[in-house]
Amino acid sequence: MFDEKVLQCFLEKQSQLYPEPVAETQEEAENFLEECLAVVVNSVKEVWEFFEEEGVDLEGADEEGILDADEVFDVGDGRYLIVEG
């Protein structure tokens, strides 16, 4: 489910969501993300849809703002990792 690029992204950026590292290796990252039920989506639109489905109040938010959420990690290839902290 989580490829090498997604796992590396999480390892490098995990401090945006957690005050201390929760994983140090790709294997630890994969286990952590599976436990958190993290998801990878393919576009900003899918990030938006995910938050709507989860019942997050998006009133007044825009696409740029939603990408600034701590739970959203930009993988760098058009995909986004969403980790519910």
MMTF fields as JSON, N, C-alpha, C and O atoms, coordinates in Angstrom:
{
  "mmtfVersion": "1.0.0",
  "mmtfProducer": "UNKNOWN",
  "numBonds": 339,
  "numAtoms": 340,
  "numGroups": 85,
  "numChains": 1,
  "numModels": 1,
  "chainsPerModel": [1],
  "groupsPerChain": [85],
  "chainIdList": ["A"],
  "bondAtomList": [4, 2, 8, 6, 12, 10, 16, 14, 20, 18, 24, 22, 28, 26, 32, 30, 36, 34, 40, 38, 44, 42, 48, 46, 52, 50, 56, 54, 60, 58, 64, 62, 68, 66, 72, 70, 76, 74, 80, 78, 84, 82, 88, 86, 92, 90, 96, 94, 100, 98, 104, 102, 108, 106, 112, 110, 116, 114, 120, 118, 124, 122, 128, 126, 132, 130, 136, 134, 140, 138, 144, 142, 148, 146, 152, 150, 156, 154, 160, 158, 164, 162, 168, 166, 172, 170, 176, 174, 180, 178, 184, 182, 188, 186, 192, 190, 196, 194, 200, 198, 204, 202, 208, 206, 212, 210, 216, 214, 220, 218, 224, 222, 228, 226, 232, 230, 236, 234, 240, 238, 244, 242, 248, 246, 252, 250, 256, 254, 260, 258, 264, 262, 268, 266, 272, 270, 276, 274, 280, 278, 284, 282, 288, 286, 292, 290, 296, 294, 300, 298, 304, 302, 308, 306, 312, 310, 316, 314, 320, 318, 324, 322, 328, 326, 332, 330, 336, 334],
  "bondOrderList": [1, 1, 1, 1, 1, 1, 1, 1, 1, 1, 1, 1, 1, 1, 1, 1, 1, 1, 1, 1, 1, 1, 1, 1, 1, 1, 1, 1, 1, 1, 1, 1, 1, 1, 1, 1, 1, 1, 1, 1, 1, 1, 1, 1, 1, 1, 1, 1, 1, 1, 1, 1, 1, 1, 1, 1, 1, 1, 1, 1, 1, 1, 1, 1, 1, 1, 1, 1, 1, 1, 1, 1, 1, 1, 1, 1, 1, 1, 1, 1, 1, 1, 1, 1],
  "groupList": [{"groupName": "MET", "atomNameList": ["N", "CA", "C", "O"], "elementList": ["N", "C", "C", "O"], "formalChargeList": [0, 0, 0, 0], "bondAtomList": [1, 0, 2, 1, 3, 2], "bondOrderList": [1, 1, 2], "singleLetterCode": "M", "chemCompType": "L-PEPTIDE LINKING"}, {"groupName": "PHE", "atomNameList": ["N", "CA", "C", "O"], "elementList": ["N", "C", "C", "O"], "formalChargeList": [0, 0, 0, 0], "bondAtomList": [1, 0, 2, 1, 3, 2], "bondOrderList": [1, 1, 2], "singleLetterCode": "F", "chemCompType": "L-PEPTIDE LINKING"}, {"groupName": "ASP", "atomNameList": ["N", "CA", "C", "O"], "elementList": ["N", "C", "C", "O"], "formalChargeList": [0, 0, 0, 0], "bondAtomList": [1, 0, 2, 1, 3, 2], "bondOrderList": [1, 1, 2], "singleLetterCode": "D", "chemCompType": "L-PEPTIDE LINKING"}, {"groupName": "GLU", "atomNameList": ["N", "CA", "C", "O"], "elementList": ["N", "C", "C", "O"], "formalChargeList": [0, 0, 0, 0], "bondAtomList": [1, 0, 2, 1, 3, 2], "bondOrderList": [1, 1, 2], "singleLetterCode": "E", "chemCompType": "L-PEPTIDE LINKING"}, {"groupName": "LYS", "atomNameList": ["N", "CA", "C", "O"], "elementList": ["N", "C", "C", "O"], "formalChargeList": [0, 0, 0, 0], "bondAtomList": [1, 0, 2, 1, 3, 2], "bondOrderList": [1, 1, 2], "singleLetterCode": "K", "chemCompType": "L-PEPTIDE LINKING"}, {"groupName": "VAL", "atomNameList": ["N", "CA", "C", "O"], "elementList": ["N", "C", "C", "O"], "formalChargeList": [0, 0, 0, 0], "bondAtomList": [1, 0, 2, 1, 3, 2], "bondOrderList": [1, 1, 2], "singleLetterCode": "V", "chemCompType": "L-PEPTIDE LINKING"}, {"groupName": "LEU", "atomNameList": ["N", "CA", "C", "O"], "elementList": ["N", "C", "C", "O"], "formalChargeList": [0, 0, 0, 0], "bondAtomList": [1, 0, 2, 1, 3, 2], "bondOrderList": [1, 1, 2], "singleLetterCode": "L", "chemCompType": "L-PEPTIDE LINKING"}, {"groupName": "GLN", "atomNameList": ["N", "CA", "C", "O"], "elementList": ["N", "C", "C", "O"], "formalChargeList": [0, 0, 0, 0], "bondAtomList": [1, 0, 2, 1, 3, 2], "bondOrderList": [1, 1, 2], "singleLetterCode": "Q", "chemCompType": "L-PEPTIDE LINKING"}, {"groupName": "CYS", "atomNameList": ["N", "CA", "C", "O"], "elementList": ["N", "C", "C", "O"], "formalChargeList": [0, 0, 0, 0], "bondAtomList": [1, 0, 2, 1, 3, 2], "bondOrderList": [1, 1, 2], "singleLetterCode": "C", "chemCompType": "L-PEPTIDE LINKING"}, {"groupName": "SER", "atomNameList": ["N", "CA", "C", "O"], "elementList": ["N", "C", "C", "O"], "formalChargeList": [0, 0, 0, 0], "bondAtomList": [1, 0, 2, 1, 3, 2], "bondOrderList": [1, 1, 2], "singleLetterCode": "S", "chemCompType": "L-PEPTIDE LINKING"}, {"groupName": "TYR", "atomNameList": ["N", "CA", "C", "O"], "elementList": ["N", "C", "C", "O"], "formalChargeList": [0, 0, 0, 0], "bondAtomList": [1, 0, 2, 1, 3, 2], "bondOrderList": [1, 1, 2], "singleLetterCode": "Y", "chemCompType": "L-PEPTIDE LINKING"}, {"groupName": "PRO", "atomNameList": ["N", "CA", "C", "O"], "elementList": ["N", "C", "C", "O"], "formalChargeList": [0, 0, 0, 0], "bondAtomList": [1, 0, 2, 1, 3, 2], "bondOrderList": [1, 1, 2], "singleLetterCode": "P", "chemCompType": "L-PEPTIDE LINKING"}, {"groupName": "ALA", "atomNameList": ["N", "CA", "C", "O"], "elementList": ["N", "C", "C", "O"], "formalChargeList": [0, 0, 0, 0], "bondAtomList": [1, 0, 2, 1, 3, 2], "bondOrderList": [1, 1, 2], "singleLetterCode": "A", "chemCompType": "L-PEPTIDE LINKING"}, {"groupName": "THR", "atomNameList": ["N", "CA", "C", "O"], "elementList": ["N", "C", "C", "O"], "formalChargeList": [0, 0, 0, 0], "bondAtomList": [1, 0, 2, 1, 3, 2], "bondOrderList": [1, 1, 2], "singleLetterCode": "T", "chemCompType": "L-PEPTIDE LINKING"}, {"groupName": "ASN", "atomNameList": ["N", "CA", "C", "O"], "elementList": ["N", "C", "C", "O"], "formalChargeList": [0, 0, 0, 0], "bondAtomList": [1, 0, 2, 1, 3, 2], "bondOrderList": [1, 1, 2], "singleLetterCode": "N", "chemCompType": "L-PEPTIDE LINKING"}, {"groupName": "TRP", "atomNameList": ["N", "CA", "C", "O"], "elementList": ["N", "C", "C", "O"], "formalChargeList": [0, 0, 0, 0], "bondAtomList": [1, 0, 2, 1, 3, 2], "bondOrderList": [1, 1, 2], "singleLetterCode": "W", "chemCompType": "L-PEPTIDE LINKING"}, {"groupName": "GLY", "atomNameList": ["N", "CA", "C", "O"], "elementList": ["N", "C", "C", "O"], "formalChargeList": [0, 0, 0, 0], "bondAtomList": [1, 0, 2, 1, 3, 2], "bondOrderList": [1, 1, 2], "singleLetterCode": "G", "chemCompType": "PEPTIDE LINKING"}, {"groupName": "ILE", "atomNameList": ["N", "CA", "C", "O"], "elementList": ["N", "C", "C", "O"], "formalChargeList": [0, 0, 0, 0], "bondAtomList": [1, 0, 2, 1, 3, 2], "bondOrderList": [1, 1, 2], "singleLetterCode": "I", "chemCompType": "L-PEPTIDE LINKING"}, {"groupName": "ARG", "atomNameList": ["N", "CA", "C", "O"], "elementList": ["N", "C", "C", "O"], "formalChargeList": [0, 0, 0, 0], "bondAtomList": [1, 0, 2, 1, 3, 2], "bondOrderList": [1, 1, 2], "singleLetterCode": "R", "chemCompType": "L-PEPTIDE LINKING"}],
  "groupTypeList": [0, 1, 2, 3, 4, 5, 6, 7, 8, 1, 6, 3, 4, 7, 9, 7, 6, 10, 11, 3, 11, 5, 12, 3, 13, 7, 3, 3, 12, 3, 14, 1, 6, 3, 3, 8, 6, 12, 5, 5, 5, 14, 9, 5, 4, 3, 5, 15, 3, 1, 1, 3, 3, 3, 16, 5, 2, 6, 3, 16, 12, 2, 3, 3, 16, 17, 6, 2, 12, 2, 3, 5, 1, 2, 5, 16, 2, 16, 18, 10, 6, 17, 5, 3, 16],
  "groupIdList": [1, 2, 3, 4, 5, 6, 7, 8, 9, 10, 11, 12, 13, 14, 15, 16, 17, 18, 19, 20, 21, 22, 23, 24, 25, 26, 27, 28, 29, 30, 31, 32, 33, 34, 35, 36, 37, 38, 39, 40, 41, 42, 43, 44, 45, 46, 47, 48, 49, 50, 51, 52, 53, 54, 55, 56, 57, 58, 59, 60, 61, 62, 63, 64, 65, 66, 67, 68, 69, 70, 71, 72, 73, 74, 75, 76, 77, 78, 79, 80, 81, 82, 83, 84, 85],
  "secStructList": [7, 7, 7, 2, 2, 2, 2, 2, 2, 2, 2, 2, 2, 4, 4, 4, 6, 7, 1, 1, 7, 1, 7, 1, 1, 2, 2, 2, 2, 2, 2, 2, 2, 2, 2, 6, 6, 7, 3, 3, 3, 1, 1, 2, 2, 2, 2, 2, 2, 2, 2, 2, 2, 6, 6, 7, 7, 7, 6, 6, 7, 7, 2, 2, 2, 2, 2, 6, 1, 6, 6, 3, 3, 3, 7, 1, 1, 1, 7, 3, 3, 3, 7, 7, 7],
  "xCoordList": [0.824, 0.0, 0.866, 0.567, 1.923, 2.795, 4.109, 4.87, 4.367, 5.604, 6.765, 6.578, 7.952, 9.163, 9.112, 9.557, 8.582, 8.515, 7.607, 7.928, 6.483, 5.548, 6.207, 6.132, 6.851, 7.492, 8.607, 8.75, 9.398, 10.487, 9.932, 10.485, 8.861, 8.21, 7.799, 8.051, 7.164, 6.729, 7.923, 7.892, 8.961, 10.136, 10.749, 11.15, 10.818, 11.424, 10.545, 11.06, 9.222, 8.316, 7.475, 6.592, 7.718, 6.869, 6.821, 5.868, 7.832, 7.85, 6.78, 6.507, 6.169, 5.093, 3.835, 2.951, 3.749, 2.573, 2.903, 2.068, 4.097, 4.478, 5.705, 6.642, 5.705, 6.827, 8.119, 9.214, 7.987, 9.152, 8.967, 7.835, 10.062, 9.936, 9.144, 9.326, 8.275, 7.507, 8.045, 7.659, 8.94, 9.549, 10.931, 11.161, 11.847, 13.202, 13.584, 14.527, 12.864, 13.142, 11.874, 10.782, 12.027, 10.852, 9.915, 8.696, 10.459, 9.614, 8.793, 7.599, 9.43, 8.712, 7.653, 6.543, 8.001, 7.053, 5.846, 4.707, 6.093, 4.992, 4.072, 2.849, 4.655, 3.851, 3.035, 1.856, 3.656, 2.957, 1.805, 0.698, 2.054, 1.021, -0.137, -1.295, 0.174, -0.892, -1.746, -2.972, -1.108, -1.836, -2.723, -3.815, -2.257, -3.009, -4.088, -4.869, -4.124, -5.052, -4.837, -5.79, -3.575, -3.217, -3.613, -3.702, -3.847, -4.222, -3.372, -2.87, -3.227, -2.55, -3.605, -4.331, -3.679, -4.623, -3.839, -2.673, -4.503, -3.811, -3.975, -3.453, -4.69, -4.889, -5.391, -5.805, -5.347, -5.896, -7.392, -7.927, -8.058, -9.493, -9.778, -10.745, -8.944, -9.14, -8.837, -9.452, -7.901, -7.654, -8.928, -9.381, -9.488, -10.731, -11.851, -12.541, -12.024, -13.072, -12.859, -13.819, -11.604, -11.309, -11.769, -12.437, -11.408, -11.801, -13.319, -13.88, -13.977, -15.442, -16.056, -16.972, -15.547, -16.054, -15.828, -16.625, -14.739, -14.424, -15.206, -15.128, -15.95, -16.768, -16.026, -16.479, -14.889, -14.117, -14.803, -15.188, -14.951, -15.577, -14.621, -13.557, -15.006, -14.159, -14.653, -14.147, -15.632, -16.179, -15.082, -14.373, -14.952, -13.947, -12.571, -11.655, -12.421, -11.127, -11.023, -12.027, -9.793, -9.558, -8.559, -8.026, -8.31, -7.424, -6.033, -5.445, -5.51, -4.169, -4.134, -3.187, -5.158, -5.221, -5.311, -4.721, -6.054, -6.211, -4.896, -4.65, -4.065, -2.761, -1.804, -0.786, -2.114, -1.284, -1.621, -0.945, -2.66, -3.029, -1.867, -1.223, -1.61, -0.502, -0.624, 0.385, -1.841, -2.081, -1.781, -1.747, -1.564, -1.371, 0.109, 0.73, 0.65, 2.054, 2.115, 1.558, 2.783, 2.951, 4.071, 5.233, 3.725, 4.707, 5.661, 6.803, 5.204, 6.071, 5.845, 6.486, 4.953, 4.689, 3.203, 2.69, 2.532, 1.108, 0.231, -0.976, 0.841, 0.09, 0.256, 1.191, -0.683, -0.655, -0.92, -1.802, -0.139, -0.32, -1.116, -0.755, -2.195, -2.998, -2.892, -3.259, -2.384, -2.196, -3.042, -2.848, -3.972, -4.802, -4.033, -3.788, -3.65, -2.851, -3.718, -3.247],
  "yCoordList": [-1.203, 0.0, 1.264, 2.226, 1.257, 2.428, 2.108, 1.25, 2.802, 2.551, 3.315, 4.079, 3.088, 3.66, 5.192, 5.788, 5.815, 7.276, 7.832, 8.842, 7.167, 7.589, 7.416, 8.308, 6.273, 6.013, 7.005, 7.491, 7.313, 8.279, 9.659, 10.376, 10.036, 11.317, 11.405, 12.411, 10.345, 10.363, 10.454, 11.222, 9.687, 9.724, 11.123, 11.585, 11.785, 13.111, 14.203, 15.189, 14.036, 15.121, 14.814, 15.6, 13.709, 13.315, 14.355, 14.383, 15.203, 16.224, 17.298, 18.065, 17.374, 18.357, 17.937, 18.76, 16.661, 16.159, 15.682, 15.781, 15.173, 14.602, 15.325, 15.623, 15.607, 16.326, 15.509, 16.071, 14.185, 13.303, 12.263, 11.933, 11.744, 10.733, 9.516, 9.036, 9.031, 7.821, 6.633, 5.489, 6.914, 5.858, 6.322, 7.501, 5.348, 5.669, 4.927, 5.316, 3.874, 3.105, 3.04, 3.347, 2.638, 2.51, 1.429, 1.566, 0.364, -0.698, -0.177, -0.458, 0.579, 1.17, 2.152, 2.198, 2.933, 3.895, 3.174, 3.585, 2.101, 1.359, 0.778, 0.866, 0.19, -0.365, 0.723, 0.527, 1.864, 2.968, 3.469, 3.67, 3.671, 4.181, 3.197, 3.605, 1.91, 0.909, 0.953, 0.867, 1.085, 1.154, 2.397, 2.354, 3.493, 4.756, 4.806, 5.755, 3.782, 3.758, 4.958, 5.541, 5.312, 6.403, 6.028, 4.849, 7.038, 6.807, 7.667, 8.723, 7.188, 7.94, 8.276, 7.403, 9.561, 9.996, 10.628, 10.992, 10.751, 11.142, 12.593, 12.993, 13.392, 14.774, 15.601, 15.063, 16.917, 17.822, 17.565, 17.619, 17.29, 17.005, 15.81, 15.823, 14.783, 13.604, 13.894, 13.292, 14.805, 15.238, 15.88, 15.574, 16.759, 17.466, 16.463, 16.559, 15.497, 14.489, 13.653, 13.31, 13.328, 12.554, 13.308, 12.742, 14.586, 15.371, 15.526, 15.503, 15.684, 15.771, 14.484, 14.52, 13.341, 12.041, 11.835, 11.177, 12.399, 12.263, 13.25, 13.209, 14.126, 15.078, 16.299, 16.965, 16.602, 17.783, 19.026, 19.058, 20.039, 21.293, 22.034, 22.485, 22.154, 22.796, 24.189, 24.8, 24.689, 26.005, 27.059, 27.149, 27.847, 28.898, 28.414, 29.217, 27.107, 26.562, 26.589, 26.566, 26.638, 26.519, 25.386, 24.824, 25.058, 23.932, 24.136, 23.202, 25.338, 25.606, 25.429, 24.858, 25.915, 25.819, 24.393, 24.042, 23.57, 22.186, 21.418, 20.478, 21.823, 21.17, 21.574, 20.913, 22.652, 23.091, 22.36, 22.547, 21.529, 20.769, 19.858, 19.254, 19.766, 18.942, 17.487, 16.798, 17.019, 15.622, 15.301, 14.131, 16.322, 16.125, 16.274, 17.305, 15.223, 15.195, 15.158, 14.257, 16.126, 16.183, 15.223, 15.457, 14.149, 13.14, 13.704, 13.256, 14.669, 15.319, 14.875, 15.391, 13.935, 13.45, 13.587, 12.88, 14.503, 14.697, 13.953, 14.183, 13.054, 12.307, 12.955, 13.715, 12.624, 13.134, 11.998, 11.168, 11.973, 11.021, 11.739, 12.841, 11.116, 11.698, 10.784, 9.61, 11.339, 10.598, 11.249, 12.417, 10.495, 11.045, 10.962, 9.872, 12.117, 12.18, 12.001, 12.02],
  "zCoordList": [0.0, 0.0, 0.0, -0.708, 0.786, 0.863, 0.162, 0.609, -0.937, -1.654, -1.007, -0.061, -1.537, -0.969, -0.91, 0.071, -1.937, -1.98, -0.87, -0.243, -0.641, 0.413, 1.783, 2.628, 1.999, 3.288, 3.553, 4.675, 2.535, 2.702, 3.007, 3.841, 2.352, 2.611, 4.073, 4.736, 4.574, 5.967, 6.915, 7.876, 6.656, 7.521, 7.58, 8.648, 6.444, 6.374, 6.983, 7.509, 6.916, 7.32, 8.556, 8.897, 9.227, 10.35, 11.467, 12.245, 11.55, 12.612, 12.408, 13.331, 11.228, 11.038, 11.803, 12.04, 12.191, 12.893, 14.307, 15.206, 14.502, 15.791, 16.359, 15.619, 17.668, 18.265, 18.318, 18.333, 18.346, 18.351, 17.256, 16.903, 16.714, 15.652, 16.12, 17.239, 15.259, 15.549, 14.756, 14.996, 13.809, 12.995, 12.546, 12.276, 12.476, 12.024, 10.75, 10.062, 10.44, 9.231, 8.39, 8.87, 7.133, 6.277, 6.796, 6.689, 7.352, 7.897, 9.081, 9.18, 9.976, 11.103, 10.607, 11.138, 9.592, 9.031, 8.452, 8.672, 7.715, 7.113, 8.192, 8.079, 9.227, 10.32, 10.999, 11.295, 11.244, 11.908, 11.042, 11.541, 9.767, 8.869, 8.729, 8.64, 8.709, 8.643, 9.908, 9.833, 11.067, 12.334, 12.401, 12.968, 11.828, 11.837, 10.765, 10.7, 9.928, 8.794, 7.877, 7.36, 7.687, 6.779, 5.355, 5.013, 4.538, 3.15, 2.226, 2.61, 1.008, -0.045, -1.083, -1.558, -1.431, -2.462, -3.612, -3.463, -4.756, -5.98, -6.399, -7.44, -5.609, -6.016, -4.839, -3.812, -5.011, -4.01, -3.858, -2.75, -4.959, -4.916, -4.009, -3.247, -4.089, -3.254, -1.788, -0.907, -1.506, -0.13, 0.402, 1.506, -0.387, -0.024, 0.255, 1.27, -0.66, -0.51, 0.753, 1.443, 1.052, 2.26, 3.504, 4.369, 3.586, 4.755, 4.849, 5.944, 3.713, 3.718, 4.25, 5.071, 3.778, 4.228, 5.718, 6.387, 6.239, 7.657, 8.519, 9.747, 7.878, 8.618, 9.114, 10.045, 8.504, 8.882, 8.323, 7.154, 9.158, 8.729, 7.802, 8.225, 6.544, 5.537, 5.17, 4.229, 5.902, 5.596, 5.687, 6.689, 4.637, 4.587, 4.161, 3.989, 3.989, 3.57, 2.048, 1.337, 1.573, 0.146, -0.073, 0.884, -1.334, -1.63, -1.043, -0.498, -1.151, -0.632, 0.877, 1.419, 1.552, 3.004, 3.5, 4.522, 2.774, 3.21, 3.095, 3.849, 2.155, 2.016, 3.12, 3.329, 3.833, 4.958, 6.248, 7.26, 6.225, 7.426, 7.818, 6.96, 9.114, 9.601, 9.163, 9.013, 8.96, 8.61, 7.155, 6.775, 6.339, 4.902, 4.553, 4.815, 3.958, 3.552, 2.024, 1.398, 1.439, -0.016, -0.399, -0.069, -1.091, -1.484, -2.537, -2.645, -3.298, -4.275, -5.709, -6.625, -5.913, -7.264, -7.618, -8.485, -6.933, -7.165, -6.179, -6.116, -5.403, -4.398, -3.026, -2.774, -2.162, -0.79, 0.173, -0.047, 1.253, 2.332, 3.415, 3.828, 3.873, 4.94, 6.151, 6.094, 7.25, 8.491, 9.561, 9.896, 10.091, 11.157, 12.461, 12.977, 12.993, 14.217, 15.367, 16.504]
}
